[in-house]
Amino acid sequence: MKRTTIYLEPELEVLLKLEMLRQKRPMAELVREAVFAYVTREPRRVPPGGGAFASGQADTAERVDDVLAESGFGAGPGLSSTTPRKRKTSNRPKKKT
């Protein structure tokens, strides 16, 4: 478990201490139980459109330029889906392995 600090209004602290005495359970246990009940009260929803376009490919993001070139996306005058494109370099830092 990870230790954390929470701030309670004085009235809420009194109520929590009374509940702790009533149930004869540690305050931390009651807080964990209440937080768990709060964060799991509703099922998590998938964002709109999430999972709607399953390609069956796990590496699409890594092959984005190739996928777009194969589809002809962005091909304008003088370009075709078979025209090789220069791969853009990312400004993101490289992952440490």
N, C-alpha and C positions, 0 to 999 in steps of 0.2 A: 504494500500500500504506500501511497504517497501522502506525505503530511502537507496540509494546507491551512491557511488562516481565513476565517470568514468574520465579517462584522455584522452584528445583529443590533437591531433597535433594542433598547432596554426592556420594553414590554415583551418583545418576542423572546428575549433571553429568559425572562421570568417564566413565560409559558413553557419554554423548552425544559427548563429546570424542573418545573412542576410535573411535566410529562415523564421526565427521567426518573423522578422519585416515585411516581405512580406505577410505572412499568418496571421499576428496579432494573434498568438497563443503562449502559453508558451513553452519555450525550453523543459521542462520536458515532455510535451505532445508530441512534435515532436520526441523526443528520444524514448519514450515508443512505439509510433507508428512504428518507424523505426526498433526497436529491435523486435517487434512482427512480422512485415513483414519478417524480416530476418529469425527468428527461425521457421516460419510456411510456408516458401516458397516451401518446398518439403514435401510430405507426409512421415511420419515416416515409416521406413522399419522394418519388423520383422527380427531378426537375423536368419541366415541360420539354418534351422531345427526347428525354433521356432514354436511351436504349431502343429508340424507334427505328434506327437505321443500322442494325447489326450486319456487318459485312462478313463476319466470320474470320477476319484477319486481325491478328494481334499487333501487327507492326505498321499499321497504316500511318500513324503520326510520324514514324521514322522515314517512311517512304513517300511523304506528301508530294514532293516535286514529281516523282515518277508517276504517282497515281493521277495527279492533275494533268500531266503531259499525255498519259494514255487516254484520258477522257476528252482531250481537246479543249479543256477549260482554259480560257484566256487567249486562245489562238486568235490572232487578228490578221490583218493584211501582212503577207510575207511570212507568216508562221503557220505551222500545221502541227497536228498532234505528234508527228514524227520528228519535228525539229528539236534537236537536243537543246536543253536549256541549261544555263549556268546556274549551279546550285548556290543559293545565298548562304553566307556564313552568318552564324548567330552571334549576338553580342552577349549571350548568356555565358556565365562561367561554366567550365567543364566539370562534370561530376567526378568526384574522387572515387577511385576504385580500390 
